[in-house]
Each structure stands twice: as C-alpha cells, then as structure tokens.
Amino acid sequence: MSLPQKEPLRVLFCIGVTQQFFDLPEDRIGAVWKGYGEMMSALAALPGLTILGTMDDDRTMVGASASWPWTVYIMADVADLDTVVAGCNLFRTVKIGDERLWKYGKVEARIGRALIIQGG
C-alpha cells in the first residue's frame, strides 16, 4: 500500500532591491545583475522546487523596496520547508566580488497552499 502523495507548498518569494543597489556606480551594476541571475538559476535548480511564474514590478515601482510592494515575485511549488529555506539562503551564499547578494536585495517567502476555486 502506497502512502498518499504530499501536496507541495505554494510559495511566493518576494524580492526587494535595496538602496545599496541604487547607490552603486554604473560600472558595478552589471556584476549585481549577474549575481541575481545566479541566484535565480540556483533557485530554479533546487530539487523539489518548480517555478510556476515570475513578475518584475520595475516598470511601475521605481526605487528601493523596504517592504511591500516588492520588486520581483517568484511563485513556486516547493516540496518542503527545508527547500524554501534553501531558496532564501541563496541571498546569503551568492557572492558578488567580496560581498553577498543580501547587500543588494532581500527576500521574504510567503508559504501557503494552492487555492482551489469551487463551483467553476
């Protein structure tokens, strides 16, 4: 007898760009974008994590994100809390020169479940 399949966690990774990014000289911005790209590739490669969609709010939200509204949103189905933590931890481990990504961005994860629309 097999056990029932565990439903994945529905996770919204909310990412905000910090003021330190906007304070950078223009010639250092590219390295930070590369770090963001590395973080997003590593997030997508985490076992047990499936990215469902992304949204970048940079056209209608300008400047640093201290809290909501965030700059970038990534919605994913995630196998477990440890994988969510590993995704958030990428801001601590991705390096940009001698600095870490968390200097230029922050992340908060909202964890829930998929919304089932009844009667549709």
N, C-alpha and C positions, 0 to 999 in steps of 0.2 A: 504494500500500500504506500503510495507516494504522498508526501505532505503537500498541502496547498501552496501554490506559488505566492510568495510575499509581494504585496504591491510596492512599487518604488515610491520613494519620497518625491513629491513635486517641489522643486527648489527654484527660487528666484534669487540669483546672485545679483545684488545691487552694487554697482561700482561707481565710485565718485572720484573725479580727478581733483587733486589737492592744489592749493595755491602755489606750492613749491614748483609744480609743473609750469604754471603760468609765469613764474619768476625766472625761469631758465633763459639763458641767452639762446638765440635762434639756432646756433650751431650745435647745441646739445639736445635739442628736442627729438631729433631722429633716433638717438640711442634709447630714449624713453619709449618711443613708439615701438621700437624693436623689442623692448622688454615686455610691453603689453602684448605684442604678438606672440612672444614666447610663452607668456602666462596663458593666453587663450588656447594655444596649441596643446600645452600640457594639460589644461583643464579638459579639453575635448578627448585627450588620450587616456584619461583616468579610467581604469577598469570599473565598470558598474555605473558609469555616467553617460547619459545620452542627451546631447543638447537638442532641445526642441525648437528654439528660436532665440534671436538676439534683437536688441533695439538700441540704437545710438540716438541720444536726445540732443546732440550737439548743434543742431540747426536752430532749435527754439530755446535752448538753455545755454547761455554763454557764461563762462567763468567757472570758478571752483564749486564743488559740491560738498558742502559741510554736512548736509543731510538731504532728505527728500526735497526736491526731485533729484534723482541720481543722474549721472551722465550716460551710463551704459547698463543695460539689463540683459542677463542671460538666463533663460528658463531651461531647466533640465529635469529629467527624471534620473534619480540617483538611488542606488541600491541601499545605502545605509548612511547613518550619521558620520561614521569614520571617513567616508568618501567625501561628504560635504566639508568636513574639517580639512581634509587634504586639499580640496579645491581652494578654500580660503587661505590655507597655509602657503599657497604659491606666491602670495604677496610678500611673504617673509623670505622665501627662498630664491626667487628670481632676482638676479643681480644685474645692475646697470653700472658697470665700472666697479667702484668700491662701495656703491650704495645698493640698497634693496628697493624693490618696486614700491613698498609701502610708503616710501617718502613721497611718491608722486601719485599714489592712488590708494583708495581704501575700499574695502568690500564688507558687505553685510549679507548674510544669507537668510532669506525667509523660507521656512520649511512648512509645507502643508501636504495636501493631497489633491489629486485631480478632482475638479468639480464635475459632478455628473448632473446633466440637465435632464430633469424628469419630464415626461409627457411630451417630448418633442417629436 
